[in-house]
Amino acid sequence: MPDSELLASAYYRDYLEPIGLFHILGIDIVETDGLIAKLRIARRRCEDAFDDVHKALCEHFLPHLRRAIRIHIRLNRAESERDLYAGAVDQLAVATIILDGKGRVLSTNGMAAEMLRSKDGIAIDKRQQLQVSDRAVKDQLRQMVAVAISAQMSGETSMAHALRVSRPSGLPDLGLVVRPVPRSEWSEGQGHPTVAIFISDPQRQENTSRRMLEELFKLTPAEANLAIKLARGLSIAGVSAEQNISRHTSRAQLKSIFAKTGVTRQAELVRMVLKSVATLG
C-alpha cells in the first residue's frame, strides 16, 4: 500500500497513529480447518521501512509458525476430548485420582475431590499421597500402587487390581480399581501421570437422566422415574412406598415399560438402563 493511501486510511488514523506506528510487515496463515493466524511487525514512521531482507526473514520463520499453529490445534483438540471424557466419567459416578511416579496425587475429578474432602475412608496426607482409613487394606493399596508404577515405568503390561475400603461413617464400602496409565513416548521422569485409581461409591445414586430415558424409550415421567429407582436397587414394593402409590399402579407402569422397551424381566430392564446412553445425560 502506498504511504499516501495508508496516511489517508481510517486504519492509520484510528489504530496506528495513536500509538506511533507506521511501517507494517505482516504474515497471514490460513489452515485447512479454517483457523486464521496473523502476525504483524511494526515500526515508527521515523524508522526505515521494511525491505526484502526482512520479508525473507519472515518467510524463513513461516514453516515454524505453521508447525506451532498445528501443534496448538492438536493440543486444543486433545484438551476438548479430555474434558469430554472427564465429564462422561463424572456422569457415570466414578471418582478418578491420577498419581505420578512417586505415588503423589497429580489430579482428581470433581467426585474424587469431594470424597477426599469428606475424609470418609480415603484422604490425602501432607506428602500428597493417598491414604485409606482401613488399616487392613492400607498396605495392600500401597503395594498395588507400587506394582502399577513399576509396570508403567518399565513399559510392561499390568492388570488392574481391585480392593474394597471400609468407611468410618458406616456407609457402604468404597470400591477401588488401581491400574497403570498407558505410557506415552514423552513419559520421562516421575512427574507425569503414572497410576489411575477409579473409585465407586455404592451410596451415590446413579446419575441417570429422566429426560433422556423418556426420549430414548418414549416413557412417561412416572415410568422413567420407576425405571431409575429399580436400576438403583429398589424393589416394586420399595418404590411404591417411597412414591406413596399402590403396588398395582407400580406394576402397571412396569408392564408399560416392558412393552415400550422390549424387555420381559426386571433384571433385563435394570441392565438396559445402566448400559444405556441415558447414564451420560
C-alpha positions as CSV (number, residue, x, y, z in Angstrom):
1,M,0.0,0.0,0.0
2,P,1.4,3.5,-0.9
3,D,2.3,5.7,2.0
4,S,-0.2,8.3,0.9
5,E,-3.0,5.8,0.9
6,L,-2.1,4.5,4.3
7,L,-2.0,8.0,5.8
8,A,-5.5,8.7,4.4
9,S,-7.0,5.5,5.8
10,A,-9.1,5.1,8.9
11,Y,-6.9,2.2,10.0
12,Y,-3.9,4.5,10.3
13,R,-5.8,7.3,12.0
14,D,-7.7,5.1,14.4
15,Y,-5.1,2.5,15.2
16,L,-1.5,3.2,14.0
17,E,-1.1,6.9,14.5
18,P,-2.3,7.0,18.2
19,I,0.5,4.5,19.1
20,G,3.1,6.0,16.9
21,L,3.4,3.2,14.3
22,F,3.6,3.4,10.5
23,H,5.5,0.6,8.8
24,I,3.8,-2.8,8.9
25,L,5.2,-6.2,7.9
26,G,2.6,-9.0,8.1
27,I,2.1,-12.7,7.7
28,D,-1.3,-14.3,7.4
29,I,-1.6,-18.1,7.9
30,V,-4.8,-19.9,6.9
31,E,-5.1,-23.6,8.0
32,T,-7.4,-26.1,6.2
33,D,-9.7,-26.3,9.2
34,G,-10.5,-22.6,9.0
35,L,-8.2,-21.3,11.6
36,I,-6.5,-17.9,10.6
37,A,-3.4,-16.7,12.4
38,K,-1.9,-13.2,11.8
39,L,1.5,-11.9,12.7
40,R,2.3,-8.2,12.5
41,I,5.7,-6.5,12.9
42,A,5.6,-2.7,13.2
43,R,8.0,0.3,13.1
44,R,7.6,4.0,13.8
45,R,7.4,6.4,10.8
46,C,10.8,7.9,11.6
47,E,12.4,4.4,11.1
48,D,13.3,2.7,7.9
49,A,10.7,0.8,6.0
50,F,10.9,-3.0,5.9
51,D,12.8,-4.3,2.9
52,D,13.2,-7.6,1.1
53,V,15.7,-8.9,3.7
54,H,13.1,-8.5,6.4
55,K,10.5,-10.2,4.2
56,A,12.8,-13.1,3.5
57,L,13.4,-13.4,7.3
58,C,9.6,-13.7,7.8
59,E,9.5,-16.3,5.0
60,H,12.2,-18.3,6.8
61,F,10.1,-18.4,10.0
62,L,6.8,-19.2,8.2
63,P,7.2,-23.1,8.3
64,H,8.0,-22.9,12.1
65,L,4.9,-20.8,12.7
66,R,2.8,-23.2,10.7
67,R,4.1,-26.1,12.8
68,A,3.5,-24.2,16.0
69,I,-0.1,-23.5,15.0
70,R,-0.8,-27.1,14.1
71,I,0.6,-28.2,17.4
72,H,-1.7,-25.7,19.1
73,I,-4.7,-27.1,17.1
74,R,-3.8,-30.7,18.2
75,L,-3.4,-29.7,21.8
76,N,-6.7,-27.8,21.8
77,R,-8.4,-30.8,20.3
78,A,-6.9,-33.1,22.8
79,E,-7.9,-30.8,25.7
80,S,-11.5,-30.7,24.4
81,E,-11.6,-34.5,24.1
82,R,-10.1,-34.8,27.6
83,D,-12.8,-32.5,29.0
84,L,-15.5,-34.5,27.3
85,Y,-14.2,-37.9,28.6
86,A,-13.8,-36.4,32.1
87,G,-17.4,-35.2,32.0
88,A,-18.6,-38.6,30.9
89,V,-16.7,-40.2,33.8
90,D,-18.3,-37.7,36.2
91,Q,-21.7,-38.5,34.9
92,L,-21.0,-42.3,35.4
93,A,-20.5,-41.6,39.1
94,V,-16.9,-42.7,39.0
95,A,-14.3,-40.8,41.1
96,T,-10.9,-40.7,39.4
97,I,-7.5,-40.0,41.0
98,I,-4.2,-39.7,39.0
99,L,-0.9,-40.4,40.7
100,D,2.6,-39.6,39.5
101,G,5.7,-41.8,39.6
102,K,6.2,-41.2,43.3
103,G,2.6,-42.0,44.2
104,R,1.7,-38.4,44.7
105,V,-1.8,-37.1,43.7
106,L,-1.5,-35.2,40.4
107,S,-5.2,-34.6,39.7
108,T,-8.7,-35.6,40.6
109,N,-12.1,-35.2,39.1
110,G,-14.9,-33.4,40.9
111,M,-16.3,-36.5,42.5
112,A,-12.9,-37.7,43.8
113,A,-12.2,-34.2,45.2
114,E,-15.5,-34.3,47.1
115,M,-14.6,-37.8,48.5
116,L,-11.2,-36.6,49.6
117,R,-12.6,-33.6,51.4
118,S,-15.0,-35.7,53.3
119,K,-12.1,-37.9,54.6
120,D,-14.5,-40.8,54.9
121,G,-12.3,-43.8,54.0
122,I,-9.8,-42.0,51.8
123,A,-7.8,-38.8,52.2
124,I,-4.5,-37.1,51.0
125,D,-1.7,-36.8,53.5
126,K,0.9,-33.9,53.8
127,R,3.1,-35.7,51.2
128,Q,0.2,-35.6,48.7
129,Q,-0.1,-39.3,48.8
130,L,-3.4,-41.2,49.0
131,Q,-4.2,-42.8,52.4
132,V,-7.0,-45.1,53.5
133,S,-8.5,-45.3,56.9
134,D,-8.9,-49.0,56.7
135,R,-5.6,-50.3,58.1
136,A,-6.3,-53.8,56.8
137,V,-6.0,-52.6,53.2
138,K,-3.5,-49.8,53.6
139,D,-0.5,-52.0,52.8
140,Q,-2.5,-53.7,50.1
141,L,-3.2,-50.4,48.4
142,R,0.4,-49.3,48.7
143,Q,1.6,-52.5,47.1
144,M,-0.9,-52.2,44.2
145,V,0.3,-48.6,43.5
146,A,3.9,-49.7,43.6
147,V,3.2,-52.5,41.2
148,A,1.4,-50.2,38.8
149,I,4.2,-47.6,39.0
150,S,6.8,-50.3,38.2
151,A,4.8,-51.6,35.3
152,Q,4.3,-48.2,33.8
153,M,7.9,-47.1,34.2
154,S,9.2,-50.3,32.5
155,G,6.5,-50.4,29.8
156,E,5.3,-53.8,30.9
157,T,1.7,-54.9,30.7
158,S,0.0,-54.9,34.1
159,M,-3.5,-56.0,35.0
160,A,-5.8,-53.7,37.0
161,H,-6.2,-54.6,40.7
162,A,-9.3,-54.0,42.9
163,L,-10.0,-53.8,46.6
164,R,-12.7,-52.5,49.0
165,V,-12.2,-49.8,51.6
166,S,-14.4,-49.5,54.6
167,R,-15.6,-46.1,55.9
168,P,-15.6,-44.8,59.5
169,S,-19.1,-43.4,58.8
170,G,-20.5,-46.9,58.4
171,L,-21.6,-46.2,54.8
172,P,-21.1,-49.0,52.3
173,D,-17.5,-49.8,51.4
174,L,-15.8,-47.9,48.5
175,G,-14.6,-50.0,45.6
176,L,-11.2,-49.1,44.3
177,V,-9.5,-50.1,41.0
178,V,-5.8,-49.4,40.5
179,R,-4.2,-49.6,37.1
180,P,-1.1,-48.0,35.3
181,V,-1.7,-45.1,32.9
182,P,-0.7,-46.0,29.3
183,R,2.8,-44.8,28.7
184,S,3.4,-42.2,26.0
185,E,6.6,-41.5,24.1
186,W,7.2,-38.3,26.1
187,S,6.7,-40.0,29.5
188,E,10.0,-39.3,31.3
189,G,10.9,-38.7,34.9
190,Q,8.4,-39.2,37.7
191,G,6.2,-36.2,37.3
192,H,3.9,-37.5,34.6
193,P,0.6,-39.4,35.0
194,T,1.5,-42.9,36.1
195,V,-1.3,-44.6,38.0
196,A,-5.1,-44.2,37.7
197,I,-7.3,-45.0,40.7
198,F,-11.0,-45.4,40.0
199,I,-13.4,-45.3,42.9
200,S,-17.1,-46.3,43.0
201,D,-19.4,-45.3,45.9
202,P,-22.5,-47.5,46.2
203,Q,-24.2,-44.9,48.3
204,R,-24.1,-42.4,45.5
205,Q,-27.2,-42.6,43.3
206,E,-26.9,-43.4,39.6
207,N,-26.9,-40.1,37.7
208,T,-29.4,-41.3,35.1
209,S,-31.3,-38.6,33.3
210,R,-35.1,-39.0,33.4
211,R,-35.5,-36.7,30.4
212,M,-33.1,-38.9,28.3
213,L,-34.8,-42.1,29.4
214,E,-38.1,-40.5,28.3
215,E,-36.7,-39.6,24.9
216,L,-34.9,-42.9,24.4
217,F,-37.7,-45.2,25.2
218,K,-40.8,-43.0,24.9
219,L,-41.5,-43.4,28.7
220,T,-43.8,-41.1,30.7
221,P,-42.1,-39.2,33.5
222,A,-43.6,-41.7,36.0
223,E,-42.3,-44.6,34.1
224,A,-38.9,-43.1,33.7
225,N,-38.8,-42.5,37.5
226,L,-39.8,-46.1,38.2
227,A,-37.1,-47.4,35.8
228,I,-34.4,-45.3,37.5
229,K,-35.4,-46.4,41.0
230,L,-35.4,-50.0,40.0
231,A,-31.9,-49.5,38.5
232,R,-30.8,-48.1,41.9
233,G,-31.8,-51.3,43.5
234,L,-35.2,-50.6,44.9
235,S,-38.0,-53.2,44.7
236,I,-41.5,-52.6,43.4
237,A,-42.7,-52.6,47.0
238,G,-39.9,-50.1,47.9
239,V,-40.7,-47.8,45.0
240,S,-44.4,-47.9,45.8
241,A,-43.8,-47.0,49.5
242,E,-41.4,-44.2,48.6
243,Q,-43.7,-42.7,45.9
244,N,-46.8,-43.3,48.1
245,I,-48.6,-45.2,45.3
246,S,-50.1,-48.6,45.2
247,R,-48.2,-51.7,44.1
248,H,-50.9,-52.2,41.5
249,T,-50.0,-48.8,40.0
250,S,-46.3,-49.6,40.0
251,R,-46.8,-52.9,38.4
252,A,-49.0,-51.3,35.7
253,Q,-46.2,-48.8,35.0
254,L,-43.7,-51.6,34.9
255,K,-45.8,-53.5,32.4
256,S,-46.0,-50.4,30.2
257,I,-42.2,-50.0,30.4
258,F,-41.7,-53.7,29.3
259,A,-43.9,-53.1,26.3
260,K,-42.1,-49.9,25.3
261,T,-38.5,-51.2,25.8
262,G,-39.0,-54.8,24.6
263,V,-37.7,-56.5,27.7
264,T,-39.6,-59.0,29.7
265,R,-37.9,-59.2,33.1
266,Q,-37.0,-56.6,35.7
267,A,-33.3,-57.7,35.7
268,E,-33.1,-57.1,32.0
269,L,-34.7,-53.6,32.4
270,V,-32.1,-52.7,35.1
271,R,-29.3,-53.9,32.9
272,M,-30.6,-51.9,29.9
273,V,-31.0,-48.7,31.9
274,L,-27.5,-48.9,33.4
275,K,-25.9,-49.6,30.0
276,S,-27.9,-47.0,28.0
277,V,-26.6,-43.6,27.0
278,A,-29.0,-42.1,29.5
279,T,-26.3,-42.5,32.1
280,L,-24.3,-39.9,30.2
281,G,-27.2,-37.4,30.4
